Amino acid sequence: MSKEKKTASMAGRMLRHLAGTHAAARRAFPSATLKAIQANIGEGEQRHRAQIRVIIEASLSLGAVWRRESSRQRAHELFARYRIWDTEENCGVLVYVNLADHKVEIVADRGAGRVVTRQQWQEVCRVMTAGYARGSYHDSTLQALAMLHDLLAAAMPRQGDDARGGNELSDKPLVL
């Protein structure tokens, strides 16, 4: 890529992140949608042993954009910050949505990461981003979470009275 294209690309990304406000995230994910996501996670986790956390971020800081921090890097940072790795079976799964970059990233701890293929994770992300491109945040998020629950239920089904101490991560989506 030429220097001019890199500069234009960086400027465009900066503008997207400047325009990405918390209010824009709340418009895309209103209270009813956040409650539906929370209910979906709670119901889905009754079928498998994984723990799912959804974090939605309107935009990155300008410093992060300037450093060329990717959505994937940010997802890993949030995975650590919110201790999604800290589950008894190492089965935490972060679904990270970066609205300004139009990206969805899934970061899975080793327990869940071993049983679902990279292609399967990517398909869940594709369902969300395709829906988001149409402005369908509510339905595409719920559809993707249903896919995720199906994958995890097949790979690591919940068995009777699970020995792990119940719900280890909050089901409530976090909007940053």
Backbone as JSON Lines, residues from 0, in Angstrom:
{"i":0,"aa":"M","n":[0.84,-1.17,0.0],"ca":[0.0,0.0,0.0],"c":[0.89,1.24,0.0]}
{"i":1,"aa":"S","n":[0.54,2.21,-0.83],"ca":[1.34,3.43,-0.92],"c":[1.19,4.27,0.35]}
{"i":2,"aa":"K","n":[2.15,5.17,0.53],"ca":[2.13,6.04,1.7],"c":[0.86,6.89,1.73]}
{"i":3,"aa":"E","n":[0.42,7.37,0.56],"ca":[-0.79,8.19,0.48],"c":[-2.03,7.4,0.91]}
{"i":4,"aa":"K","n":[-2.1,6.16,0.45],"ca":[-3.25,5.32,0.81],"c":[-3.25,5.0,2.3]}
{"i":5,"aa":"K","n":[-2.06,4.74,2.87],"ca":[-1.97,4.47,4.3],"c":[-2.42,5.68,5.11]}
{"i":6,"aa":"T","n":[-2.01,6.87,4.67],"ca":[-2.39,8.1,5.36],"c":[-3.9,8.32,5.27]}
{"i":7,"aa":"A","n":[-4.47,8.11,4.09],"ca":[-5.92,8.26,3.91],"c":[-6.67,7.23,4.74]}
{"i":8,"aa":"S","n":[-6.15,6.02,4.77],"ca":[-6.78,4.97,5.55],"c":[-6.76,5.31,7.04]}
{"i":9,"aa":"M","n":[-5.63,5.81,7.52],"ca":[-5.49,6.2,8.92],"c":[-6.44,7.36,9.24]}
{"i":10,"aa":"A","n":[-6.52,8.33,8.33],"ca":[-7.4,9.48,8.55],"c":[-8.85,9.03,8.61]}
{"i":11,"aa":"G","n":[-9.23,8.15,7.71],"ca":[-10.6,7.63,7.72],"c":[-10.91,6.88,9.0]}
{"i":12,"aa":"R","n":[-9.97,6.08,9.47],"ca":[-10.18,5.34,10.72],"c":[-10.29,6.31,11.89]}
{"i":13,"aa":"M","n":[-9.44,7.33,11.91],"ca":[-9.51,8.34,12.97],"c":[-10.89,8.99,13.0]}
{"i":14,"aa":"L","n":[-11.39,9.37,11.84],"ca":[-12.7,10.02,11.77],"c":[-13.81,9.09,12.25]}
{"i":15,"aa":"R","n":[-13.75,7.81,11.87],"ca":[-14.76,6.85,12.32],"c":[-14.77,6.74,13.85]}
{"i":16,"aa":"H","n":[-13.57,6.71,14.42],"ca":[-13.48,6.57,15.87],"c":[-13.86,7.87,16.59]}
{"i":17,"aa":"L","n":[-13.58,9.01,15.99],"ca":[-14.04,10.28,16.57],"c":[-15.56,10.35,16.58]}
{"i":18,"aa":"A","n":[-16.19,9.84,15.52],"ca":[-17.64,9.89,15.4],"c":[-18.33,8.81,16.24]}
{"i":19,"aa":"G","n":[-17.59,7.8,16.64],"ca":[-18.17,6.69,17.39],"c":[-18.38,7.05,18.85]}
{"i":20,"aa":"T","n":[-19.58,7.45,19.18],"ca":[-19.87,7.88,20.54],"c":[-20.63,6.8,21.31]}
{"i":21,"aa":"H","n":[-20.65,6.96,22.61],"ca":[-21.41,6.05,23.47],"c":[-22.89,6.11,23.09]}
{"i":22,"aa":"A","n":[-23.37,7.3,22.73],"ca":[-24.78,7.45,22.32],"c":[-25.06,6.64,21.05]}
{"i":23,"aa":"A","n":[-24.1,6.61,20.13],"ca":[-24.28,5.82,18.91],"c":[-24.37,4.33,19.24]}
{"i":24,"aa":"A","n":[-23.56,3.9,20.19],"ca":[-23.61,2.49,20.61],"c":[-24.96,2.19,21.24]}
{"i":25,"aa":"R","n":[-25.48,3.1,22.04],"ca":[-26.79,2.9,22.68],"c":[-27.93,2.9,21.66]}
{"i":26,"aa":"R","n":[-27.77,3.64,20.57],"ca":[-28.78,3.6,19.51],"c":[-28.76,2.24,18.8]}
{"i":27,"aa":"A","n":[-27.57,1.73,18.55],"ca":[-27.45,0.43,17.89],"c":[-27.88,-0.7,18.82]}
{"i":28,"aa":"F","n":[-27.6,-0.54,20.11],"ca":[-27.92,-1.55,21.12],"c":[-28.74,-0.92,22.24]}
{"i":29,"aa":"P","n":[-30.03,-0.65,21.97],"ca":[-30.88,-0.05,23.01],"c":[-31.11,-1.04,24.16]}
{"i":30,"aa":"S","n":[-31.71,-0.54,25.2],"ca":[-31.93,-1.33,26.41],"c":[-32.64,-2.66,26.12]}
{"i":31,"aa":"A","n":[-33.64,-2.65,25.26],"ca":[-34.37,-3.88,24.95],"c":[-33.45,-4.91,24.3]}
{"i":32,"aa":"T","n":[-32.55,-4.46,23.45],"ca":[-31.6,-5.38,22.8],"c":[-30.61,-5.93,23.81]}
{"i":33,"aa":"L","n":[-30.11,-5.06,24.69],"ca":[-29.17,-5.53,25.71],"c":[-29.82,-6.55,26.64]}
{"i":34,"aa":"K","n":[-31.08,-6.32,26.99],"ca":[-31.8,-7.29,27.83],"c":[-32.01,-8.6,27.1]}
{"i":35,"aa":"A","n":[-32.3,-8.55,25.8],"ca":[-32.48,-9.77,25.01],"c":[-31.17,-10.54,24.91]}
{"i":36,"aa":"I","n":[-30.05,-9.83,24.75],"ca":[-28.74,-10.48,24.7],"c":[-28.45,-11.15,26.04]}
{"i":37,"aa":"Q","n":[-28.71,-10.44,27.13],"ca":[-28.47,-11.0,28.45],"c":[-29.3,-12.26,28.67]}
{"i":38,"aa":"A","n":[-30.57,-12.22,28.3],"ca":[-31.43,-13.4,28.46],"c":[-30.94,-14.55,27.59]}
{"i":39,"aa":"N","n":[-30.52,-14.23,26.36],"ca":[-30.01,-15.26,25.45],"c":[-28.78,-15.94,26.02]}
{"i":40,"aa":"I","n":[-27.89,-15.17,26.58],"ca":[-26.67,-15.74,27.16],"c":[-27.04,-16.64,28.34]}
{"i":41,"aa":"G","n":[-27.9,-16.16,29.22],"ca":[-28.3,-16.94,30.38],"c":[-28.96,-18.26,30.0]}
{"i":42,"aa":"E","n":[-29.86,-18.19,29.03],"ca":[-30.54,-19.41,28.57],"c":[-29.58,-20.35,27.86]}
{"i":43,"aa":"G","n":[-28.73,-19.8,27.02],"ca":[-27.78,-20.63,26.26],"c":[-26.78,-21.33,27.16]}
{"i":44,"aa":"E","n":[-26.34,-20.66,28.21],"ca":[-25.36,-21.26,29.11],"c":[-25.94,-22.42,29.91]}
{"i":45,"aa":"Q","n":[-27.25,-22.58,29.9],"ca":[-27.86,-23.75,30.54],"c":[-27.59,-25.03,29.74]}
{"i":46,"aa":"R","n":[-27.17,-24.87,28.47],"ca":[-26.95,-26.0,27.58],"c":[-25.48,-26.43,27.49]}
{"i":47,"aa":"H","n":[-24.56,-25.58,27.92],"ca":[-23.14,-25.9,27.79],"c":[-22.37,-25.38,29.0]}
{"i":48,"aa":"R","n":[-21.1,-25.76,29.08],"ca":[-20.28,-25.38,30.22],"c":[-19.48,-24.1,30.0]}
{"i":49,"aa":"A","n":[-19.53,-23.54,28.82],"ca":[-18.78,-22.31,28.54],"c":[-19.45,-21.11,29.19]}
{"i":50,"aa":"Q","n":[-18.69,-20.05,29.34],"ca":[-19.15,-18.79,29.9],"c":[-18.94,-17.7,28.86]}
{"i":51,"aa":"I","n":[-20.01,-17.03,28.47],"ca":[-19.94,-16.04,27.38],"c":[-20.1,-14.64,27.96]}
{"i":52,"aa":"R","n":[-19.28,-13.74,27.45],"ca":[-19.38,-12.31,27.81],"c":[-19.38,-11.5,26.52]}
{"i":53,"aa":"V","n":[-20.31,-10.58,26.39],"ca":[-20.39,-9.69,25.23],"c":[-19.97,-8.29,25.67]}
{"i":54,"aa":"I","n":[-19.01,-7.72,24.94],"ca":[-18.58,-6.35,25.19],"c":[-18.7,-5.58,23.88]}
{"i":55,"aa":"I","n":[-19.4,-4.46,23.96],"ca":[-19.66,-3.61,22.79],"c":[-18.94,-2.29,23.02]}
{"i":56,"aa":"E","n":[-18.15,-1.88,22.04],"ca":[-17.41,-0.62,22.17],"c":[-17.67,0.24,20.96]}
{"i":57,"aa":"A","n":[-18.08,1.47,21.21],"ca":[-18.37,2.39,20.11],"c":[-17.12,2.71,19.31]}
{"i":58,"aa":"S","n":[-16.03,2.98,20.02],"ca":[-14.8,3.37,19.34],"c":[-13.61,3.2,20.28]}
{"i":59,"aa":"L","n":[-12.45,3.21,19.69],"ca":[-11.22,3.17,20.47],"c":[-10.78,4.6,20.78]}
{"i":60,"aa":"S","n":[-9.88,4.74,21.72],"ca":[-9.31,6.05,21.99],"c":[-8.48,6.46,20.78]}
{"i":61,"aa":"L","n":[-8.28,7.76,20.61],"ca":[-7.47,8.22,19.48],"c":[-6.03,7.73,19.6]}
{"i":62,"aa":"G","n":[-5.55,7.6,20.83],"ca":[-4.2,7.06,21.03],"c":[-4.1,5.63,20.52]}
{"i":63,"aa":"A","n":[-5.12,4.83,20.78],"ca":[-5.12,3.44,20.29],"c":[-5.18,3.4,18.77]}
{"i":64,"aa":"V","n":[-5.96,4.3,18.19],"ca":[-6.04,4.35,16.72],"c":[-4.7,4.78,16.16]}
{"i":65,"aa":"W","n":[-4.09,5.8,16.76],"ca":[-2.79,6.3,16.3],"c":[-1.72,5.2,16.36]}
{"i":66,"aa":"R","n":[-1.79,4.36,17.42],"ca":[-0.84,3.24,17.56],"c":[-1.2,2.07,16.66]}
{"i":67,"aa":"R","n":[-2.28,2.23,15.91],"ca":[-2.78,1.19,15.01],"c":[-3.21,-0.08,15.75]}
{"i":68,"aa":"E","n":[-3.76,0.11,16.94],"ca":[-4.27,-1.03,17.7],"c":[-5.44,-1.63,16.93]}
{"i":69,"aa":"S","n":[-5.39,-2.92,16.73],"ca":[-6.46,-3.6,15.99],"c":[-7.6,-3.97,16.93]}
{"i":70,"aa":"S","n":[-8.72,-4.29,16.35],"ca":[-9.86,-4.77,17.14],"c":[-9.49,-6.07,17.84]}
{"i":71,"aa":"R","n":[-8.7,-6.89,17.18],"ca":[-8.27,-8.16,17.79],"c":[-7.42,-7.9,19.03]}
{"i":72,"aa":"Q","n":[-6.49,-6.95,18.92],"ca":[-5.65,-6.6,20.08],"c":[-6.5,-6.06,21.22]}
{"i":73,"aa":"R","n":[-7.47,-5.22,20.88],"ca":[-8.35,-4.66,21.9],"c":[-9.18,-5.77,22.57]}
{"i":74,"aa":"A","n":[-9.65,-6.71,21.78],"ca":[-10.42,-7.82,22.34],"c":[-9.58,-8.62,23.34]}
{"i":75,"aa":"H","n":[-8.33,-8.86,23.0],"ca":[-7.44,-9.58,23.93],"c":[-7.21,-8.77,25.21]}
{"i":76,"aa":"E","n":[-7.07,-7.47,25.07],"ca":[-6.89,-6.6,26.24],"c":[-8.11,-6.67,27.16]}
{"i":77,"aa":"L","n":[-9.31,-6.61,26.57],"ca":[-10.54,-6.67,27.36],"c":[-10.76,-8.06,27.96]}
{"i":78,"aa":"F","n":[-10.36,-9.09,27.24],"ca":[-10.44,-10.47,27.74],"c":[-9.67,-10.57,29.05]}
{"i":79,"aa":"A","n":[-8.5,-9.96,29.08],"ca":[-7.68,-9.98,30.3],"c":[-8.24,-9.05,31.36]}
{"i":80,"aa":"R","n":[-8.59,-7.82,30.98],"ca":[-9.06,-6.82,31.95],"c":[-10.31,-7.29,32.7]}
{"i":81,"aa":"Y","n":[-11.24,-7.91,31.98],"ca":[-12.48,-8.36,32.61],"c":[-12.41,-9.81,33.07]}
{"i":82,"aa":"R","n":[-11.22,-10.37,33.08],"ca":[-10.93,-11.69,33.64],"c":[-11.82,-12.79,33.05]}
{"i":83,"aa":"I","n":[-12.03,-12.73,31.77],"ca":[-12.86,-13.73,31.11],"c":[-12.16,-15.08,31.11]}
{"i":84,"aa":"W","n":[-10.88,-15.07,31.27],"ca":[-10.09,-16.29,31.37],"c":[-10.25,-16.97,32.72]}
{"i":85,"aa":"D","n":[-10.81,-16.27,33.69],"ca":[-10.83,-16.74,35.07],"c":[-12.07,-17.59,35.36]}
{"i":86,"aa":"T","n":[-12.2,-18.72,34.69],"ca":[-13.3,-19.65,34.93],"c":[-12.71,-21.01,35.29]}
{"i":87,"aa":"E","n":[-13.48,-21.78,36.02],"ca":[-12.98,-23.04,36.53],"c":[-12.49,-23.98,35.42]}
{"i":88,"aa":"E","n":[-13.22,-24.04,34.32],"ca":[-12.84,-24.95,33.23],"c":[-12.08,-24.23,32.1]}
{"i":89,"aa":"N","n":[-11.62,-23.02,32.34],"ca":[-10.94,-22.24,31.3],"c":[-11.8,-22.19,30.03]}
{"i":90,"aa":"C","n":[-13.07,-21.82,30.24],"ca":[-14.03,-21.89,29.13],"c":[-14.7,-20.54,28.87]}
{"i":91,"aa":"G","n":[-14.03,-19.45,29.23],"ca":[-14.59,-18.13,28.96],"c":[-14.49,-17.79,27.48]}
{"i":92,"aa":"V","n":[-15.53,-17.12,26.98],"ca":[-15.58,-16.7,25.58],"c":[-16.02,-15.24,25.54]}
{"i":93,"aa":"L","n":[-15.2,-14.4,24.93],"ca":[-15.53,-12.99,24.75],"c":[-16.01,-12.78,23.32]}
{"i":94,"aa":"V","n":[-17.17,-12.16,23.19],"ca":[-17.65,-11.68,21.9],"c":[-17.52,-10.17,21.97]}
{"i":95,"aa":"Y","n":[-16.56,-9.64,21.2],"ca":[-16.24,-8.21,21.23],"c":[-16.73,-7.55,19.95]}
{"i":96,"aa":"V","n":[-17.48,-6.47,20.1],"ca":[-18.01,-5.72,18.96],"c":[-17.38,-4.33,18.98]}
{"i":97,"aa":"N","n":[-16.69,-3.97,17.9],"ca":[-16.12,-2.64,17.75],"c":[-16.91,-1.96,16.63]}
{"i":98,"aa":"L","n":[-17.79,-1.05,17.01],"ca":[-18.68,-0.43,16.04],"c":[-17.95,0.46,15.03]}
{"i":99,"aa":"A","n":[-16.98,1.22,15.47],"ca":[-16.27,2.14,14.56],"c":[-15.5,1.38,13.49]}
{"i":100,"aa":"D","n":[-14.91,0.27,13.85],"ca":[-14.15,-0.52,12.87],"c":[-15.01,-1.55,12.14]}
{"i":101,"aa":"H","n":[-16.27,-1.66,12.53],"ca":[-17.17,-2.65,11.93],"c":[-16.6,-4.05,12.07]}
{"i":102,"aa":"K","n":[-16.12,-4.37,13.27],"ca":[-15.46,-5.66,13.52],"c":[-16.12,-6.37,14.69]}
{"i":103,"aa":"V","n":[-16.14,-7.69,14.58],"ca":[-16.53,-8.56,15.68],"c":[-15.39,-9.54,15.87]}
{"i":104,"aa":"E","n":[-14.95,-9.68,17.09],"ca":[-13.86,-10.61,17.42],"c":[-14.34,-11.55,18.51]}
{"i":105,"aa":"I","n":[-13.94,-12.8,18.41],"ca":[-14.22,-13.77,19.46],"c":[-12.88,-14.24,20.01]}
{"i":106,"aa":"V","n":[-12.73,-14.13,21.32],"ca":[-11.53,-14.61,22.01],"c":[-12.01,-15.67,22.99]}
{"i":107,"aa":"A","n":[-11.46,-16.87,22.85],"ca":[-11.87,-17.98,23.71],"c":[-10.7,-18.49,24.52]}
{"i":108,"aa":"D","n":[-10.96,-18.78,25.77],"ca":[-9.96,-19.41,26.62],"c":[-9.71,-20.82,26.1]}
{"i":109,"aa":"R","n":[-8.65,-21.44,26.58],"ca":[-8.22,-22.72,26.02],"c":[-9.25,-23.83,26.12]}
{"i":110,"aa":"G","n":[-10.07,-23.85,27.16],"ca":[-11.06,-24.9,27.3],"c":[-12.09,-24.87,26.18]}
{"i":111,"aa":"A","n":[-12.56,-23.69,25.83],"ca":[-13.52,-23.54,24.74],"c":[-12.81,-23.46,23.4]}
{"i":112,"aa":"G","n":[-11.62,-22.9,23.38],"ca":[-10.87,-22.74,22.12],"c":[-10.46,-24.06,21.49]}
{"i":113,"aa":"R","n":[-10.29,-25.08,22.31],"ca":[-9.89,-26.39,21.78],"c":[-11.01,-27.13,21.08]}
{"i":114,"aa":"V","n":[-12.25,-26.81,21.41],"ca":[-13.37,-27.62,20.93],"c":[-14.16,-26.98,19.79]}
{"i":115,"aa":"V","n":[-13.86,-25.73,19.46],"ca":[-14.51,-25.05,18.35],"c":[-13.42,-24.6,17.39]}
{"i":116,"aa":"T","n":[-13.64,-24.84,16.1],"ca":[-12.61,-24.51,15.12],"c":[-12.59,-23.0,14.82]}
{"i":117,"aa":"R","n":[-11.49,-22.56,14.29],"ca":[-11.34,-21.15,13.9],"c":[-12.41,-20.76,12.88]}
{"i":118,"aa":"Q","n":[-12.69,-21.67,11.95],"ca":[-13.7,-21.4,10.92],"c":[-15.09,-21.23,11.55]}
{"i":119,"aa":"Q","n":[-15.39,-22.01,12.58],"ca":[-16.68,-21.88,13.25],"c":[-16.8,-20.55,13.99]}
{"i":120,"aa":"W","n":[-15.73,-20.13,14.67],"ca":[-15.75,-18.82,15.31],"c":[-15.97,-17.74,14.27]}
{"i":121,"aa":"Q","n":[-15.24,-17.85,13.14],"ca":[-15.34,-16.83,12.09],"c":[-16.74,-16.76,11.49]}
{"i":122,"aa":"E","n":[-17.41,-17.9,11.39],"ca":[-18.78,-17.9,10.85],"c":[-19.73,-17.15,11.79]}
{"i":123,"aa":"V","n":[-19.56,-17.33,13.08],"ca":[-20.38,-16.58,14.04],"c":[-20.14,-15.08,13.85]}
{"i":124,"aa":"C","n":[-18.88,-14.69,13.7],"ca":[-18.55,-13.27,13.48],"c":[-19.16,-12.76,12.17]}
{"i":125,"aa":"R","n":[-19.12,-13.58,11.12],"ca":[-19.68,-13.17,9.82],"c":[-21.18,-12.92,9.91]}
{"i":126,"aa":"V","n":[-21.88,-13.74,10.66],"ca":[-23.33,-13.54,10.82],"c":[-23.59,-12.18,11.45]}
{"i":127,"aa":"M","n":[-22.82,-11.84,12.46],"ca":[-23.02,-10.56,13.12],"c":[-22.67,-9.39,12.21]}
{"i":128,"aa":"T","n":[-21.51,-9.44,11.57],"ca":[-21.09,-8.29,10.76],"c":[-22.0,-8.11,9.54]}
{"i":129,"aa":"A","n":[-22.48,-9.2,8.96],"ca":[-23.41,-9.09,7.82],"c":[-24.71,-8.44,8.27]}
{"i":130,"aa":"G","n":[-25.2,-8.82,9.43],"ca":[-26.41,-8.2,9.96],"c":[-26.2,-6.75,10.33]}
{"i":131,"aa":"Y","n":[-25.06,-6.45,10.92],"ca":[-24.76,-5.07,11.3],"c":[-24.68,-4.18,10.07]}
{"i":132,"aa":"A","n":[-24.16,-4.71,8.97],"ca":[-24.07,-3.92,7.73],"c":[-25.47,-3.53,7.23]}
{"i":133,"aa":"R","n":[-26.47,-4.35,7.56],"ca":[-27.87,-4.05,7.2],"c":[-28.57,-3.23,8.29]}
{"i":134,"aa":"G","n":[-27.87,-2.94,9.38],"ca":[-28.48,-2.2,10.48],"c":[-29.26,-3.09,11.43]}
{"i":135,"aa":"S","n":[-29.09,-4.39,11.32],"ca":[-29.84,-5.35,12.14],"c":[-28.98,-5.82,13.31]}
{"i":136,"aa":"Y","n":[-28.82,-4.97,14.28],"ca":[-27.97,-5.29,15.43],"c":[-28.65,-6.31,16.35]}
{"i":137,"aa":"H","n":[-29.92,-6.11,16.63],"ca":[-30.66,-6.97,17.54],"c":[-30.71,-8.41,17.01]}
{"i":138,"aa":"D","n":[-31.31,-8.58,15.85],"ca":[-31.53,-9.93,15.33],"c":[-30.24,-10.67,14.99]}
{"i":139,"aa":"S","n":[-29.29,-9.98,14.39],"ca":[-28.06,-10.68,14.01],"c":[-27.23,-11.07,15.23]}
{"i":140,"aa":"T","n":[-27.27,-10.26,16.27],"ca":[-26.55,-10.64,17.5],"c":[-27.18,-11.88,18.11]}
{"i":141,"aa":"L","n":[-28.5,-11.9,18.2],"ca":[-29.17,-13.06,18.77],"c":[-28.98,-14.31,17.91]}
{"i":142,"aa":"Q","n":[-29.01,-14.14,16.6],"ca":[-28.78,-15.28,15.7],"c":[-27.36,-15.83,15.88]}
{"i":143,"aa":"A","n":[-26.39,-14.95,15.96],"ca":[-25.0,-15.4,16.14],"c":[-24.81,-16.07,17.5]}
{"i":144,"aa":"L","n":[-25.41,-15.52,18.54],"ca":[-25.3,-16.14,19.86],"c":[-25.96,-17.52,19.85]}
{"i":145,"aa":"A","n":[-27.07,-17.68,19.15],"ca":[-27.7,-19.0,19.05],"c":[-26.76,-19.99,18.37]}
{"i":146,"aa":"M","n":[-26.07,-19.55,17.32],"ca":[-25.07,-20.41,16.66],"c":[-23.97,-20.79,17.64]}
{"i":147,"aa":"L","n":[-23.5,-19.81,18.39],"ca":[-22.43,-20.02,19.36],"c":[-22.87,-21.03,20.42]}
{"i":148,"aa":"H","n":[-24.07,-20.88,20.93],"ca":[-24.58,-21.83,21.92],"c":[-24.68,-23.24,21.35]}
{"i":149,"aa":"D","n":[-25.13,-23.36,20.1],"ca":[-25.22,-24.68,19.45],"c":[-23.84,-25.33,19.35]}
{"i":150,"aa":"L","n":[-22.85,-24.55,18.93],"ca":[-21.49,-25.08,18.8],"c":[-20.96,-25.55,20.16]}
{"i":151,"aa":"L","n":[-21.16,-24.72,21.17],"ca":[-20.64,-25.04,22.5],"c":[-21.41,-26.18,23.15]}
{"i":152,"aa":"A","n":[-22.71,-26.25,22.92],"ca":[-23.51,-27.35,23.48],"c":[-23.1,-28.69,22.88]}
{"i":153,"aa":"A","n":[-22.75,-28.69,21.6],"ca":[-22.3,-29.93,20.95],"c":[-20.92,-30.33,21.44]}
{"i":154,"aa":"A","n":[-20.06,-29.36,21.67],"ca":[-18.67,-29.65,22.03],"c":[-18.45,-29.84,23.53]}
{"i":155,"aa":"M","n":[-19.2,-29.12,24.34],"ca":[-19.0,-29.2,25.79],"c":[-20.35,-29.07,26.51]}
{"i":156,"aa":"P","n":[-21.19,-30.08,26.33],"ca":[-22.54,-30.01,26.9],"c":[-22.51,-29.97,28.43]}
{"i":157,"aa":"R","n":[-23.5,-29.32,28.95],"ca":[-23.66,-29.28,30.4],"c":[-24.18,-30.64,30.84]}
{"i":158,"aa":"Q","n":[-23.69,-31.13,31.94],"ca":[-24.05,-32.46,32.38],"c":[-24.66,-32.41,33.77]}
{"i":159,"aa":"G","n":[-25.98,-32.65,33.83],"ca":[-26.67,-32.7,35.1],"c":[-26.37,-31.53,36.0]}
{"i":160,"aa":"D","n":[-26.11,-31.82,37.25],"ca":[-25.74,-30.77,38.2],"c":[-24.26,-30.48,38.03]}
{"i":161,"aa":"D","n":[-23.98,-29.53,37.19],"ca":[-22.6,-29.15,36.91],"c":[-21.85,-28.88,38.2]}
{"i":162,"aa":"A","n":[-20.63,-29.36,38.27],"ca":[-19.81,-29.17,39.46],"c":[-19.23,-27.75,39.55]}
{"i":163,"aa":"R","n":[-19.19,-27.03,38.42],"ca":[-18.57,-25.7,38.46],"c":[-19.46,-24.75,39.22]}
{"i":164,"aa":"G","n":[-19.26,-23.87,39.89],"ca":[-20.11,-23.09,40.77],"c":[-21.14,-22.2,40.14]}
{"i":165,"aa":"G","n":[-21.8,-22.6,39.09],"ca":[-22.86,-21.79,38.49],"c":[-22.32,-20.79,37.49]}
{"i":166,"aa":"N","n":[-23.01,-19.65,37.42],"ca":[-22.66,-18.62,36.44],"c":[-21.42,-17.86,36.91]}
{"i":167,"aa":"E","n":[-20.31,-18.04,36.22],"ca":[-19.04,-17.44,36.65],"c":[-18.77,-16.06,36.08]}
{"i":168,"aa":"L","n":[-19.39,-15.74,34.95],"ca":[-19.24,-14.41,34.34],"c":[-20.6,-13.78,34.17]}
{"i":169,"aa":"S","n":[-20.66,-12.49,34.28],"ca":[-21.92,-11.79,34.1],"c":[-22.47,-12.02,32.7]}
{"i":170,"aa":"D","n":[-23.77,-12.25,32.62],"ca":[-24.44,-12.4,31.33],"c":[-24.77,-11.05,30.72]}
{"i":171,"aa":"K","n":[-24.71,-10.0,31.52],"ca":[-25.09,-8.67,31.08],"c":[-24.05,-8.12,30.1]}
{"i":172,"aa":"P","n":[-24.49,-7.74,28.89],"ca":[-23.54,-7.14,27.95],"c":[-23.0,-5.83,28.5]}
{"i":173,"aa":"L","n":[-21.76,-5.57,28.2],"ca":[-21.09,-4.36,28.67],"c":[-20.91,-3.42,27.48]}
{"i":174,"aa":"V","n":[-21.39,-2.2,27.61],"ca":[-21.22,-1.19,26.55],"c":[-20.21,-0.18,27.04]}
{"i":175,"aa":"L","n":[-19.08,-0.11,26.35],"ca":[-18.0,0.82,26.73],"c":[-18.08,2.1,25.92]}
